């Protein structure tokens, strides 16, 4: 009889359903996506918290920071993957097509120049004779050809912050950077009122979440949770903090 009562007590204390652990991968490691990894600040962490609120205790969401080459390797190996801030134009599946979330927000590549720069950049060939700061390993259609022809000097760094510092020190004439990143940096004291967006020659793109087909059963529930974020105060406040708006 004593064993019977212990069994009843164990059943009563045990959770009704097991928690499913889901890892989400992010390869963006610059602001606003990662501001301070030690303190878990930035949009990568904000999105995990916002989604966790919507999904509740049924899922435990973990964030894994990886590089773009590492993400490419996972996808090539057909490993189960959920990747943040992606776009269908950048990832083409060899076999089964990926599943895609709705749009979290819109972004684009822009040119940033010293505030005293007088002209708007409408066409890429207007950059002829300039030194352009870029991120090492990134490709920029249109710019690539001008660089190959020797019309533009491309100077690479590993971070947007380093590029913007060089711009202030007049080692560059322009920097190519994502709009969301510049909205963050442009508010910082060392850059405030000193730099501005002078060109947006590239089309805007949508930042979405990539799901491999391994998550076909889970996908509808996650997509519903993502749609509810458009009404969630915490998520809207975090986007507003970085000057962003949901679509």
N, C-alpha and C positions, 0 to 999 in steps of 0.2 A: 504493500500500500504506500509506503514512504517513497519508493521509486516512482510510483504512479504520480504522486503529487509533484515530485521534482520534474517530471516530464511535462506536466501541465504548466508549471511555472516557466520552464524553458521556452515552451511554445508561445506563452503570453509575452515574454520579454523579447523574443526574437522578432526582427523586422519582418513585415508581411512580404516584402519583395526585396530581392537583392539589388544593390546599387551597381549600375553599369559604369565602368570607368571608360571615358572617351578622351583620347589625346587629340588636341588641335595643334597643328604645326604653323609656325610663323617664320618667314624668312626676312621680313622687314625689321631692321634693328636700329633705325634712326627715328628721331622725333617726327611726327607725334606718336608713332607706334611703340617705340621704347624711349622713355625719357631717363629713367633710372631703374636698371634691372635689379639692383639690390633692394630697392623699396617697392618693386612691382608697380611702377607708375608708367602710364602710357596707354594708348588705345588697345594694344594687344591684351593687356591685363583687364582693362575696362570692359572689353567685349566679353571676355570669359566670365567676369562677375555679372554682367547684365544677362547673359544667356543662362547662367546658373540660377538666377532669380526666376526666370521664366520656366525652366525645366524642373526645378525643385530637387528633391532628394533622390529621384529615380536615377539621375545621372551624376557622376562626379567628373567634372571637366578639368583636364590638365593641359597646361600650355607647354609646348616644347619648342624652343628657339633653335632653328637650324639655318644653314646657308642655302642660297638658291641652288648651287650644285648638289647639295645633299638632298634637297627636295626633288630635284630632277632624277637623282639616282633612285629614290624611293618609288617614284612614279614609273620609271623604266623597269624596275623590279616587280612592279604590280603589287606593292605592299599596300595594305589598308591605310588610307591617308585622307585627312581633312585639312585643307590648307587655307589660311586666312588671306584676305586682301588680294585675291587673284582676279584674273580676267580670262575669258575663253580665248581671246586672241593670243595669249601668251603660252597656253598649254593645250596641245593637241594630243589626244589619246591615240596610241597605235592600234588598239583593239577596241574594246567597248568605250563609248564616249563617257565623259565624266558627267556627274550631276552638278548643277550650279544653283546656288542660292539666288534670291533676289538681290538687288543693289543695296549696299550699306551706305555708300556715299559716292559722289563723283569726284574724280581727280584728273590731273593732267600735268604734263611737263611744261615748265615756264622758264623764261630767261629773266634773271635778276641782274640789275646793274646799280652802280652808285646813284644816289638820289639826284645828283646834278646832271645825269645823262638826259639829254633833251628829247631824244627821238624814240618813238615806238618802233619795235622790230616787227615788221609785217611779213617779210620774206627772209628765208634763211640766208640768201646770198647777200643780204645787208650786213651780215656779220663778217664779211671778207676783210682780212687784215687784223682781226681781233684774236686775242688770247682767251680761250673759253675754258672755264673750269668744269670738269666732269667727274663722274664717279668711275673709278677703275672697274673695267669689266662690263660696263653698260654700253648698249648700242643705241645710237640716235640716228634713225633714217634721215637722209638729207644732209645732216651734218657730217656723217661718215664720208660721203663723197667729196664734200668741200675740204675735209681734212686730208683725204687721199690726194687731192689735187694741189695741196700746199697752200690753199687760200685761207685756211684757218689753222691756228696752232691750238691743239688740244692739250691741256695740262691736267693730268689725272691725280686724284687723291682718294683716300679711303673713306672720307666722310664729307657730308654737306657742310658741317661746321668748319672744317679746314678750308674748304673752298670759299666760304663767305669771309673768313679771316683774310685770306689772300686777296679777295676782292677789295676789302677795306684798306689793305696795304698797297693797293694799286699794282699788284702783280698780275692781275687779270682785268679784262674789260667787262666780261659777263660770266655768269654761272648758269648752268642748266640744272634745274632742281624740280622736284615735284611740288605742286602748289601747296599741298597739305603740310609738307615740311617747312616751306617758307612761311606759311601762316603762323607756325609755331615760332620759328627763329625770329621773324620780323617783329615780334612783340618783346623780345629780350632786350635788356637795356643797352647792350653793346652794339645792337643793330638798329634799334628804334630810330626812325627818321633819317637813317643813313643809306638805306637800300630800298629799292622798289622793283616791282614787276614791270618789265619794259616790253615783253613779247610773249605771246601765247600761240605760236605757229603750229603746235601739235594739237590734234583733236582730243577732246575730253574722253575719258574712259570710266567705266563703272568698276568699283571695287566690290568683289563678290567673294563667296566661299566655294572652294572646290571640294567635292565629295567623290571618292572613287566608288565604284559599284558595290564594294563590300558593305557600304552603308545604305544600301537601297531601302532596307526596312526602317532604319532610323531616320532617314532623310525627311520624310513628311513632317515628323514631329519637330525636328530642328527648324525646318522652314517655317512652320507655324510660329515657333518661338521667335524667330528672327523678324517675322512680320509684326509681332506684338511689340518689338522694340521701338517701333515708330511712335508708340504711345507711352513708353516707359520713361518716367521722369529722370531716373538715374542716367540712362543712356543718352537722352536728349541733352542733359546738363553736361555730360562729358564731351559730346560732340561740340556743343556751344563753346566750351572752354577752349577748344582748339580752332574755333572759327569755322566749324564745319556744320553742314545740315544734311539730314537724311533725304533721300529722294522718295 
